[in-house]
Amino acid sequence: MEPAEPPHGVEESGPARGRSRWWYLAPLLLAIVGGVVAYFALRRDDPRLARNCLVLGIALTVVSVAVQAAIVAADPLP
C-alpha cells in the first residue's frame, strides 16, 4: 500500500535542516542583539538552536547588567 499524498497545493514539512554551531557566537559577542538576530535567522531551519541562541543572549545581558549594577553599588561615585 502506498503512502497517501498530501492534497494539491499543500507541501509536506521535511525534517528541520541542521545549522552550524557557529551561530552561538552571535549572542556571545552581541548579547541580546545577537540572540535576536540568530533567532530570526534560524527559527525555521533549526528552532531548538534558535531558541537556545535567544536564551543565551538574554542570559548574558541579565548577567552583564547585574555585574555592572553590583560594581556601581559597591563603589559609588564621590
Stockholm file with secondary structure:
# STOCKHOLM 1.0

chainA/1-78         MEPAEPPHGVEESGPARGRSRWWYLAPLLLAIVGGVVAYFALRRDDPRLARNCLVLGIALTVVSVAVQAAIVAADPLP
#=GR chainA/1-78 SS CCCCCCCTTCCCCCCCCCCCGGGGHHHHHHHHHHHHHHHHHHTTTCHHHHHHHHHHHHHHHHHHHHHHHHHHHHSCCC
#=GC SS_cons        CCCCCCCTTCCCCCCCCCCCGGGGHHHHHHHHHHHHHHHHHHTTTCHHHHHHHHHHHHHHHHHHHHHHHHHHHHSCCC
//
